[in-house]
Amino acid sequence: MSNKLLIQKNKSPNQATGKKGEQLAASFLIDNGFEIQEKNWRYHHLEVDIIASKNGRLHIVEVKTRNSLRYGNPEESITKNKMKFLKNAAEAYQYQHKQWVYLQFDVIAITLISDIETEIFLIEDVYF
């Protein structure tokens, strides 16, 4: 059995849902004219799900995926602490990639029912 297969097998259901959501989000962005710069970009303990660009602007994208609405909409699970981490990660990315002057923070909220995409909701230019 390959290492890749072992890694996939050991993922929790939440990790598998998150991974599927990130794949759907990347496809959604591409279909809407964005260019994906990075996926799961890390800087020390910070991580950004997707970094994309469109019309000369860098988009820092947080993806939230849920299998049910029992605990609320996906976007409602983003905490102030998470937004602080995203801001710090964006600063690090922008420092490393000085060509990006303009940036904004976006959220993609995805709801899956029976593992089928039922809603993708893009919240642009989130202010915090």
N, CA, C and O atoms as a GROMACS GRO file, in nm:
protein
  512
    1MET      N    1   0.085  -0.118   0.000
    1MET     CA    2   0.000   0.000   0.000
    1MET      C    3   0.089   0.124   0.000
    1MET      O    4   0.188   0.129   0.073
    2SER      N    5   0.056   0.222  -0.081
    2SER     CA    6   0.140   0.342  -0.090
    2SER      C    7   0.120   0.432   0.031
    2SER      O    8   0.018   0.424   0.100
    3ASN      N    9   0.220   0.519   0.056
    3ASN     CA   10   0.211   0.614   0.168
    3ASN      C   11   0.092   0.708   0.151
    3ASN      O   12   0.026   0.742   0.249
    4LYS      N   13   0.066   0.749   0.027
    4LYS     CA   14  -0.044   0.841   0.001
    4LYS      C   15  -0.177   0.778   0.043
    4LYS      O   16  -0.262   0.844   0.102
    5LEU      N   17  -0.194   0.650   0.012
    5LEU     CA   18  -0.315   0.579   0.047
    5LEU      C   19  -0.329   0.568   0.198
    5LEU      O   20  -0.439   0.582   0.251
    6LEU      N   21  -0.219   0.545   0.268
    6LEU     CA   22  -0.223   0.537   0.414
    6LEU      C   23  -0.263   0.670   0.475
    6LEU      O   24  -0.340   0.674   0.570
    7ILE      N   25  -0.212   0.778   0.422
    7ILE     CA   26  -0.245   0.911   0.473
    7ILE      C   27  -0.394   0.938   0.455
    7ILE      O   28  -0.459   0.986   0.548
    8GLN      N   29  -0.448   0.907   0.338
    8GLN     CA   30  -0.590   0.928   0.311
    8GLN      C   31  -0.675   0.844   0.407
    8GLN      O   32  -0.776   0.892   0.458
    9LYS      N   33  -0.634   0.720   0.431
    9LYS     CA   34  -0.709   0.631   0.517
    9LYS      C   35  -0.715   0.682   0.661
    9LYS      O   36  -0.815   0.664   0.730
   10ASN      N   37  -0.608   0.747   0.707
   10ASN     CA   38  -0.599   0.792   0.845
   10ASN      C   39  -0.667   0.927   0.869
   10ASN      O   40  -0.669   0.973   0.983
   11LYS      N   41  -0.721   0.989   0.768
   11LYS     CA   42  -0.786   1.119   0.787
   11LYS      C   43  -0.918   1.102   0.861
   11LYS      O   44  -0.991   1.006   0.840
   12SER      N   45  -0.945   1.197   0.949
   12SER     CA   46  -1.073   1.195   1.019
   12SER      C   47  -1.182   1.239   0.921
   12SER      O   48  -1.153   1.299   0.818
   13PRO      N   49  -1.308   1.208   0.953
   13PRO     CA   50  -1.417   1.254   0.866
   13PRO      C   51  -1.417   1.406   0.846
   13PRO      O   52  -1.446   1.455   0.737
   14ASN      N   53  -1.384   1.480   0.952
   14ASN     CA   54  -1.379   1.626   0.940
   14ASN      C   55  -1.268   1.670   0.845
   14ASN      O   56  -1.288   1.764   0.766
   15GLN      N   57  -1.152   1.604   0.851
   15GLN     CA   58  -1.042   1.638   0.761
   15GLN      C   59  -1.080   1.607   0.617
   15GLN      O   60  -1.048   1.684   0.526
   16ALA      N   61  -1.146   1.494   0.595
   16ALA     CA   62  -1.188   1.457   0.460
   16ALA      C   63  -1.291   1.557   0.406
   16ALA      O   64  -1.286   1.594   0.289
   17THR      N   65  -1.383   1.600   0.491
   17THR     CA   66  -1.481   1.700   0.451
   17THR      C   67  -1.412   1.831   0.416
   17THR      O   68  -1.444   1.893   0.315
   18GLY      N   69  -1.317   1.872   0.499
   18GLY     CA   70  -1.243   1.995   0.474
   18GLY      C   71  -1.166   1.990   0.344
   18GLY      O   72  -1.164   2.087   0.268
   19LYS      N   73  -1.102   1.878   0.318
   19LYS     CA   74  -1.025   1.860   0.194
   19LYS      C   75  -1.116   1.868   0.073
   19LYS      O   76  -1.083   1.934  -0.026
   20LYS      N   77  -1.232   1.801   0.080
   20LYS     CA   78  -1.327   1.807  -0.031
   20LYS      C   79  -1.375   1.950  -0.051
   20LYS      O   80  -1.387   1.996  -0.164
   21GLY      N   81  -1.402   2.020   0.058
   21GLY     CA   82  -1.446   2.159   0.048
   21GLY      C   83  -1.341   2.246  -0.017
   21GLY      O   84  -1.374   2.332  -0.100
   22GLU      N   85  -1.215   2.226   0.018
   22GLU     CA   86  -1.108   2.307  -0.042
   22GLU      C   87  -1.095   2.279  -0.191
   22GLU      O   88  -1.067   2.370  -0.268
   23GLN      N   89  -1.115   2.154  -0.232
   23GLN     CA   90  -1.111   2.121  -0.375
   23GLN      C   91  -1.227   2.188  -0.449
   23GLN      O   92  -1.208   2.244  -0.557
   24LEU      N   93  -1.347   2.181  -0.391
   24LEU     CA   94  -1.464   2.245  -0.452
   24LEU      C   95  -1.444   2.397  -0.459
   24LEU      O   96  -1.480   2.460  -0.558
   25ALA      N   97  -1.388   2.454  -0.353
   25ALA     CA   98  -1.365   2.600  -0.350
   25ALA      C   99  -1.266   2.642  -0.457
   25ALA      O  100  -1.288   2.742  -0.525
   26ALA      N  101  -1.158   2.566  -0.473
   26ALA     CA  102  -1.058   2.600  -0.576
   26ALA      C  103  -1.122   2.594  -0.715
   26ALA      O  104  -1.100   2.683  -0.797
   27SER      N  105  -1.202   2.491  -0.741
   27SER     CA  106  -1.271   2.481  -0.870
   27SER      C  107  -1.367   2.598  -0.891
   27SER      O  108  -1.375   2.654  -1.000
   28PHE      N  109  -1.440   2.633  -0.786
   28PHE     CA  110  -1.533   2.746  -0.791
   28PHE      C  111  -1.458   2.876  -0.826
   28PHE      O  112  -1.503   2.953  -0.911
   29LEU      N  113  -1.346   2.898  -0.761
   29LEU     CA  114  -1.269   3.020  -0.788
   29LEU      C  115  -1.218   3.022  -0.932
   29LEU      O  116  -1.228   3.124  -1.000
   30ILE      N  117  -1.164   2.911  -0.978
   30ILE     CA  118  -1.114   2.904  -1.116
   30ILE      C  119  -1.228   2.930  -1.215
   30ILE      O  120  -1.211   3.004  -1.312
   31ASP      N  121  -1.344   2.869  -1.189
   31ASP     CA  122  -1.460   2.888  -1.277
   31ASP      C  123  -1.507   3.034  -1.279
   31ASP      O  124  -1.575   3.076  -1.373
   32ASN      N  125  -1.472   3.109  -1.175
   32ASN     CA  126  -1.514   3.248  -1.166
   32ASN      C  127  -1.400   3.346  -1.194
   32ASN      O  128  -1.404   3.461  -1.151
   33GLY      N  129  -1.298   3.300  -1.265
   33GLY     CA  130  -1.195   3.389  -1.316
   33GLY      C  131  -1.077   3.415  -1.224
   33GLY      O  132  -0.996   3.503  -1.252
   34PHE      N  133  -1.066   3.342  -1.115
   34PHE     CA  134  -0.953   3.358  -1.024
   34PHE      C  135  -0.838   3.268  -1.070
   34PHE      O  136  -0.860   3.166  -1.135
   35GLU      N  137  -0.718   3.306  -1.035
   35GLU     CA  138  -0.601   3.222  -1.056
   35GLU      C  139  -0.551   3.177  -0.919
   35GLU      O  140  -0.525   3.260  -0.831
   36ILE      N  141  -0.539   3.048  -0.901
   36ILE     CA  142  -0.492   2.994  -0.773
   36ILE      C  143  -0.340   3.014  -0.765
   36ILE      O  144  -0.266   2.968  -0.852
   37GLN      N  145  -0.296   3.083  -0.660
   37GLN     CA  146  -0.154   3.104  -0.636
   37GLN      C  147  -0.097   2.996  -0.544
   37GLN      O  148   0.012   2.944  -0.567
   38GLU      N  149  -0.174   2.962  -0.441
   38GLU     CA  150  -0.128   2.865  -0.341
   38GLU      C  151  -0.250   2.794  -0.281
   38GLU      O  152  -0.359   2.850  -0.273
   39LYS      N  153  -0.228   2.670  -0.241
   39LYS     CA  154  -0.327   2.596  -0.161
   39LYS      C  155  -0.257   2.551  -0.034
   39LYS      O  156  -0.144   2.502  -0.038
   40ASN      N  157  -0.325   2.567   0.077
   40ASN     CA  158  -0.271   2.526   0.208
   40ASN      C  159  -0.132   2.584   0.232
   40ASN      O  160  -0.041   2.514   0.274
   41TRP      N  161  -0.118   2.712   0.205
   41TRP     CA  162   0.009   2.781   0.224
   41TRP      C  163   0.037   2.795   0.373
   41TRP      O  164  -0.050   2.837   0.449
   42ARG      N  165   0.156   2.760   0.413
   42ARG     CA  166   0.194   2.764   0.555
   42ARG      C  167   0.312   2.857   0.578
   42ARG      O  168   0.403   2.869   0.497
   43TYR      N  169   0.305   2.921   0.693
   43TYR     CA  170   0.417   3.001   0.743
   43TYR      C  171   0.420   2.978   0.893
   43TYR      O  172   0.333   3.025   0.966
   44HIS      N  173   0.520   2.906   0.938
   44HIS     CA  174   0.528   2.862   1.078
   44HIS      C  175   0.399   2.790   1.116
   44HIS      O  176   0.366   2.687   1.056
   45HIS      N  177   0.326   2.841   1.213
   45HIS     CA  178   0.202   2.776   1.257
   45HIS      C  179   0.078   2.829   1.186
   45HIS      O  180  -0.033   2.786   1.214
   46LEU      N  181   0.098   2.923   1.095
   46LEU     CA  182  -0.015   2.985   1.024
   46LEU      C  183  -0.043   2.911   0.894
   46LEU      O  184   0.050   2.862   0.830
   47GLU      N  185  -0.169   2.904   0.855
   47GLU     CA  186  -0.204   2.840   0.728
   47GLU      C  187  -0.319   2.916   0.663
   47GLU      O  188  -0.412   2.962   0.730
   48VAL      N  189  -0.310   2.929   0.531
   48VAL     CA  190  -0.418   2.987   0.451
   48VAL      C  191  -0.466   2.877   0.358
   48VAL      O  192  -0.387   2.812   0.290
   49ASP      N  193  -0.598   2.856   0.355
   49ASP     CA  194  -0.654   2.749   0.272
   49ASP      C  195  -0.622   2.772   0.124
   49ASP      O  196  -0.566   2.685   0.058
   50ILE      N  197  -0.657   2.890   0.073
   50ILE     CA  198  -0.633   2.921  -0.067
   50ILE      C  199  -0.588   3.066  -0.079
   50ILE      O  200  -0.646   3.156  -0.017
   51ILE      N  201  -0.486   3.087  -0.158
   51ILE     CA  202  -0.444   3.222  -0.195
   51ILE      C  203  -0.466   3.229  -0.346
   51ILE      O  204  -0.408   3.152  -0.422
   52ALA      N  205  -0.548   3.324  -0.388
   52ALA     CA  206  -0.583   3.337  -0.529
   52ALA      C  207  -0.566   3.482  -0.571
   52ALA      O  208  -0.547   3.571  -0.487
   53SER      N  209  -0.572   3.505  -0.701
   53SER     CA  210  -0.564   3.642  -0.750
   53SER      C  211  -0.667   3.662  -0.861
   53SER      O  212  -0.706   3.569  -0.931
   54LYS      N  213  -0.708   3.787  -0.874
   54LYS     CA  214  -0.800   3.826  -0.980
   54LYS      C  215  -0.791   3.977  -0.996
   54LYS      O  216  -0.798   4.052  -0.898
   55ASN      N  217  -0.774   4.021  -1.118
   55ASN     CA  218  -0.770   4.165  -1.148
   55ASN      C  219  -0.666   4.240  -1.065
   55ASN      O  220  -0.693   4.349  -1.015
   56GLY      N  221  -0.548   4.181  -1.049
   56GLY     CA  222  -0.439   4.247  -0.979
   56GLY      C  223  -0.453   4.253  -0.828
   56GLY      O  224  -0.377   4.324  -0.761
   57ARG      N  225  -0.548   4.180  -0.774
   57ARG     CA  226  -0.571   4.178  -0.628
   57ARG      C  227  -0.550   4.037  -0.575
   57ARG      O  228  -0.593   3.939  -0.636
   58LEU      N  229  -0.483   4.030  -0.462
   58LEU     CA  230  -0.459   3.902  -0.395
   58LEU      C  231  -0.578   3.873  -0.303
   58LEU      O  232  -0.624   3.960  -0.230
   59HIS      N  233  -0.626   3.750  -0.307
   59HIS     CA  234  -0.740   3.708  -0.225
   59HIS      C  235  -0.694   3.600  -0.128
   59HIS      O  236  -0.647   3.493  -0.169
   60ILE      N  237  -0.707   3.629   0.000
   60ILE     CA  238  -0.677   3.533   0.106
   60ILE      C  239  -0.811   3.467   0.139
   60ILE      O  240  -0.902   3.532   0.190
   61VAL      N  241  -0.822   3.337   0.109
   61VAL     CA  242  -0.952   3.271   0.114
   61VAL      C  243  -0.954   3.165   0.225
   61VAL      O  244  -0.873   3.073   0.226
   62GLU      N  245  -1.047   3.180   0.316
   62GLU     CA  246  -1.074   3.080   0.418
   62GLU      C  247  -1.192   2.998   0.371
   62GLU      O  248  -1.296   3.053   0.333
   63VAL      N  249  -1.177   2.866   0.372
   63VAL     CA  250  -1.282   2.775   0.327
   63VAL      C  251  -1.340   2.705   0.448
   63VAL      O  252  -1.266   2.647   0.528
   64LYS      N  253  -1.472   2.709   0.461
   64LYS     CA  254  -1.540   2.638   0.569
   64LYS      C  255  -1.644   2.547   0.507
   64LYS      O  256  -1.728   2.590   0.428
   65THR      N  257  -1.639   2.420   0.544
   65THR     CA  258  -1.730   2.321   0.487
   65THR      C  259  -1.800   2.246   0.600
   65THR      O  260  -1.738   2.210   0.701
   66ARG      N  261  -1.929   2.224   0.582
   66ARG     CA  262  -2.007   2.150   0.680
   66ARG      C  263  -2.090   2.044   0.610
   66ARG      O  264  -2.131   2.060   0.495
   67ASN      N  265  -2.115   1.934   0.682
   67ASN     CA  266  -2.201   1.827   0.631
   67ASN      C  267  -2.346   1.845   0.672
   67ASN      O  268  -2.435   1.777   0.620
   68SER      N  269  -2.370   1.935   0.765
   68SER     CA  270  -2.508   1.964   0.807
   68SER      C  271  -2.510   2.104   0.865
   68SER      O  272  -2.405   2.164   0.890
   69LEU      N  273  -2.629   2.153   0.885
   69LEU     CA  274  -2.643   2.287   0.944
   69LEU      C  275  -2.679   2.277   1.092
   69LEU      O  276  -2.722   2.376   1.153
   70ARG      N  277  -2.662   2.159   1.150
   70ARG     CA  278  -2.696   2.137   1.290
   70ARG      C  279  -2.627   2.237   1.382
   70ARG      O  280  -2.686   2.282   1.481
   71TYR      N  281  -2.503   2.273   1.350
   71TYR     CA  282  -2.427   2.366   1.434
   71TYR      C  283  -2.415   2.504   1.370
   71TYR      O  284  -2.327   2.582   1.406
   72GLY      N  285  -2.502   2.534   1.276
   72GLY     CA  286  -2.501   2.664   1.210
   72GLY      C  287  -2.437   2.657   1.072
   72GLY      O  288  -2.391   2.552   1.028
   73ASN      N  289  -2.436   2.771   1.005
   73ASN     CA  290  -2.377   2.781   0.873
   73ASN      C  291  -2.225   2.771   0.883
   73ASN      O  292  -2.167   2.806   0.986
   74PRO      N  293  -2.160   2.723   0.777
   74PRO     CA  294  -2.014   2.705   0.784
   74PRO      C  295  -1.939   2.832   0.822
   74PRO      O  296  -1.847   2.828   0.904
   75GLU      N  297  -1.978   2.944   0.765
   75GLU     CA  298  -1.906   3.069   0.789
   75GLU      C  299  -1.916   3.116   0.934
   75GLU      O  300  -1.833   3.195   0.979
   76GLU      N  301  -2.016   3.070   1.007
   76GLU     CA  302  -2.033   3.111   1.146
   76GLU      C  303  -1.928   3.051   1.239
   76GLU      O  304  -1.916   3.092   1.354
   77SER      N  305  -1.852   2.954   1.189
   77SER     CA  306  -1.752   2.889   1.274
   77SER      C  307  -1.617   2.960   1.271
   77SER      O  308  -1.522   2.914   1.336
   78ILE      N  309  -1.606   3.069   1.198
   78ILE     CA  310  -1.478   3.142   1.191
   78ILE      C  311  -1.468   3.234   1.312
   78ILE      O  312  -1.552   3.323   1.332
   79THR      N  313  -1.367   3.212   1.391
   79THR     CA  314  -1.350   3.289   1.515
   79THR      C  315  -1.264   3.414   1.492
   79THR      O  316  -1.198   3.427   1.389
   80LYS      N  317  -1.266   3.503   1.588
   80LYS     CA  318  -1.179   3.621   1.583
   80LYS      C  319  -1.033   3.579   1.580
   80LYS      O  320  -0.951   3.640   1.511
   81ASN      N  321  -1.002   3.474   1.655
   81ASN     CA  322  -0.864   3.424   1.660
   81ASN      C  323  -0.821   3.375   1.522
   81ASN      O  324  -0.708   3.401   1.479
   82LYS      N  325  -0.910   3.304   1.453
   82LYS     CA  326  -0.878   3.254   1.318
   82LYS      C  327  -0.854   3.372   1.224
   82LYS      O  328  -0.762   3.369   1.142
   83MET      N  329  -0.935   3.475   1.233
   83MET     CA  330  -0.918   3.593   1.147
   83MET      C  331  -0.785   3.662   1.178
   83MET      O  332  -0.719   3.713   1.088
   84LYS      N  333  -0.747   3.664   1.304
   84LYS     CA  334  -0.617   3.721   1.342
   84LYS      C  335  -0.503   3.641   1.278
   84LYS      O  336  -0.408   3.698   1.226
   85PHE      N  337  -0.514   3.508   1.283
   85PHE     CA  338  -0.414   3.422   1.219
   85PHE      C  339  -0.408   3.448   1.068
   85PHE      O  340  -0.300   3.456   1.010
   86LEU      N  341  -0.524   3.462   1.005
   86LEU     CA  342  -0.528   3.490   0.860
   86LEU      C  343  -0.461   3.623   0.829
   86LEU      O  344  -0.387   3.635   0.731
   87LYS      N  345  -0.486   3.722   0.911
   87LYS     CA  346  -0.424   3.854   0.890
   87LYS      C  347  -0.272   3.843   0.903
   87LYS      O  348  -0.199   3.899   0.821
   88ASN      N  349  -0.225   3.772   1.004
   88ASN     CA  350  -0.081   3.753   1.022
   88ASN      C  351  -0.020   3.675   0.906
   88ASN      O  352   0.089   3.708   0.858
   89ALA      N  353  -0.089   3.571   0.861
   89ALA     CA  354  -0.041   3.492   0.747
   89ALA      C  355  -0.036   3.578   0.621
   89ALA      O  356   0.059   3.570   0.544
   90ALA      N  357  -0.137   3.660   0.600
   90ALA     CA  358  -0.141   3.748   0.483
   90ALA      C  359  -0.024   3.846   0.485
   90ALA      O  360   0.038   3.871   0.382
   91GLU      N  361   0.006   3.899   0.602
   91GLU     CA  362   0.120   3.991   0.614
   91GLU      C  363   0.250   3.920   0.577
   91GLU      O  364   0.334   3.977   0.508
   92ALA      N  365   0.266   3.796   0.623
   92ALA     CA  366   0.386   3.719   0.592
   92ALA      C  367   0.394   3.690   0.442
   92ALA      O  368   0.501   3.702   0.382
   93TYR      N  369   0.283   3.653   0.382
   93TYR     CA  370   0.281   3.623   0.239
   93TYR      C  371   0.313   3.749   0.158
   93TYR      O  372   0.391   3.746   0.063
   94GLN      N  373   0.252   3.858   0.196
   94GLN     CA  374   0.274   3.983   0.125
   94GLN      C  375   0.419   4.030   0.140
   94GLN      O  376   0.476   4.088   0.047
   95TYR      N  377   0.479   4.006   0.254
   95TYR     CA  378   0.619   4.041   0.276
   95TYR      C  379   0.709   3.959   0.184
   95TYR      O  380   0.807   4.010   0.130
   96GLN      N  381   0.675   3.831   0.166
   96GLN     CA  382   0.753   3.742   0.080
   96GLN      C  383   0.727   3.764  -0.069
   96GLN      O  384   0.811   3.731  -0.153
   97HIS      N  385   0.611   3.819  -0.100
   97HIS     CA  386   0.571   3.840  -0.240
   97HIS      C  387   0.531   3.986  -0.257
   97HIS      O  388   0.413   4.020  -0.265
   98LYS      N  389   0.629   4.070  -0.264
   98LYS     CA  390   0.609   4.214  -0.260
   98LYS      C  391   0.532   4.270  -0.379
   98LYS      O  392   0.488   4.385  -0.376
   99GLN      N  393   0.515   4.191  -0.485
   99GLN     CA  394   0.441   4.240  -0.601
   99GLN      C  395   0.293   4.258  -0.570
   99GLN      O  396   0.222   4.328  -0.642
  100TRP      N  397   0.245   4.195  -0.462
  100TRP     CA  398   0.104   4.207  -0.426
  100TRP      C  399   0.083   4.325  -0.332
  100TRP      O  400   0.116   4.319  -0.213
  101VAL      N  401   0.029   4.430  -0.386
  101VAL     CA  402   0.005   4.551  -0.307
  101VAL      C  403  -0.136   4.548  -0.248
  101VAL      O  404  -0.157   4.583  -0.132
  102TYR      N  405  -0.232   4.505  -0.330
  102TYR     CA  406  -0.372   4.504  -0.287
  102TYR      C  407  -0.414   4.362  -0.252
  102TYR      O  408  -0.388   4.267  -0.326
  103LEU      N  409  -0.480   4.350  -0.137
  103LEU     CA  410  -0.532   4.220  -0.098
  103LEU      C  411  -0.664   4.234  -0.028
  103LEU      O  412  -0.698   4.340   0.025
  104GLN      N  413  -0.737   4.126  -0.028
  104GLN     CA  414  -0.862   4.122   0.047
  104GLN      C  415  -0.883   3.983   0.102
  104GLN      O  416  -0.824   3.886   0.055
  105PHE      N  417  -0.967   3.975   0.202
  105PHE     CA  418  -0.999   3.849   0.268
  105PHE      C  419  -1.138   3.805   0.224
  105PHE      O  420  -1.234   3.883   0.229
  106ASP      N  421  -1.148   3.680   0.182
  106ASP     CA  422  -1.276   3.623   0.139
  106ASP      C  423  -1.301   3.494   0.216
  106ASP      O  424  -1.208   3.432   0.267
  107VAL      N  425  -1.428   3.456   0.222
  107VAL     CA  426  -1.468   3.330   0.283
  107VAL      C  427  -1.552   3.254   0.182
  107VAL      O  428  -1.640   3.311   0.118
  108ILE      N  429  -1.524   3.127   0.168
  108ILE     CA  430  -1.611   3.040   0.089
  108ILE      C  431  -1.672   2.940   0.186
  108ILE      O  432  -1.602   2.862   0.250
  109ALA      N  433  -1.806   2.945   0.195
  109ALA     CA  434  -1.880   2.856   0.283
  109ALA      C  435  -1.948   2.750   0.196
  109ALA      O  436  -2.020   2.782   0.102
  110ILE      N  437  -1.923   2.624   0.228
  110ILE     CA  438  -1.975   2.513   0.149
  110ILE      C  439  -2.056   2.421   0.239
  110ILE      O  440  -2.013   2.383   0.348
  111THR      N  441  -2.175   2.387   0.192
  111THR     CA  442  -2.258   2.290   0.262
  111THR      C  443  -2.270   2.166   0.175
  111THR      O  444  -2.308   2.174   0.058
  112LEU      N  445  -2.237   2.052   0.233
  112LEU     CA  446  -2.249   1.923   0.165
  112LEU      C  447  -2.357   1.842   0.234
  112LEU      O  448  -2.359   1.831   0.357
  113ILE      N  449  -2.445   1.785   0.157
  113ILE     CA  450  -2.543   1.692   0.213
  113ILE      C  451  -2.520   1.559   0.142
  113ILE      O  452  -2.521   1.552   0.019
  114SER      N  453  -2.501   1.454   0.220
  114SER     CA  454  -2.468   1.321   0.165
  114SER      C  455  -2.349   1.330   0.071
  114SER      O  456  -2.345   1.265  -0.034
  115ASP      N  457  -2.250   1.411   0.110
  115ASP     CA  458  -2.125   1.427   0.037
  115ASP      C  459  -2.143   1.492  -0.101
  115ASP      O  460  -2.053   1.486  -0.185
  116ILE      N  461  -2.260   1.554  -0.123
  116ILE     CA  462  -2.287   1.623  -0.250
  116ILE      C  463  -2.298   1.773  -0.221
  116ILE      O  464  -2.366   1.814  -0.127
  117GLU      N  465  -2.229   1.852  -0.302
  117GLU     CA  466  -2.231   1.997  -0.285
  117GLU      C  467  -2.374   2.048  -0.303
  117GLU      O  468  -2.436   2.026  -0.406
  118THR      N  469  -2.425   2.117  -0.202
  118THR     CA  470  -2.558   2.175  -0.212
  118THR      C  471  -2.553   2.327  -0.217
  118THR      O  472  -2.644   2.391  -0.269
  119GLU      N  473  -2.447   2.384  -0.161
  119GLU     CA  474  -2.436   2.531  -0.165
  119GLU      C  475  -2.289   2.572  -0.153
  119GLU      O  476  -2.215   2.522  -0.069
  120ILE      N  477  -2.250   2.666  -0.240
  120ILE     CA  478  -2.122   2.733  -0.227
  120ILE      C  479  -2.154   2.881  -0.220
  120ILE      O  480  -2.218   2.937  -0.308
  121PHE      N  481  -2.108   2.943  -0.113
  121PHE     CA  482  -2.140   3.083  -0.086
  121PHE      C  483  -2.010   3.160  -0.070
  121PHE      O  484  -1.933   3.133   0.023
  122LEU      N  485  -1.985   3.254  -0.158
  122LEU     CA  486  -1.864   3.337  -0.152
  122LEU      C  487  -1.896   3.468  -0.081
  122LEU      O  488  -1.984   3.543  -0.124
  123ILE      N  489  -1.825   3.493   0.026
  123ILE     CA  490  -1.838   3.619   0.099
  123ILE      C  491  -1.711   3.696   0.070
  123ILE      O  492  -1.603   3.659   0.117
  124GLU      N  493  -1.724   3.804  -0.006
  124GLU     CA  494  -1.606   3.879  -0.050
  124GLU      C  495  -1.574   3.995   0.042
  124GLU      O  496  -1.661   4.054   0.105
  125ASP      N  497  -1.444   4.025   0.047
  125ASP     CA  498  -1.394   4.142   0.117
  125ASP      C  499  -1.442   4.150   0.261
  125ASP      O  500  -1.499   4.250   0.305
  126VAL      N  501  -1.417   4.042   0.333
  126VAL     CA  502  -1.456   4.033   0.474
  126VAL      C  503  -1.373   4.135   0.552
  126VAL      O  504  -1.251   4.141   0.538
  127TYR      N  505  -1.438   4.213   0.631
  127TYR     CA  506  -1.370   4.315   0.711
  127TYR      C  507  -1.367   4.271   0.856
  127TYR      O  508  -1.468   4.226   0.910
  128PHE      N  509  -1.251   4.284   0.919
  128PHE     CA  510  -1.240   4.250   1.062
  128PHE      C  511  -1.146   4.344   1.130
  128PHE      O  512  -1.123   4.332   1.251
   0.00000   0.00000   0.00000
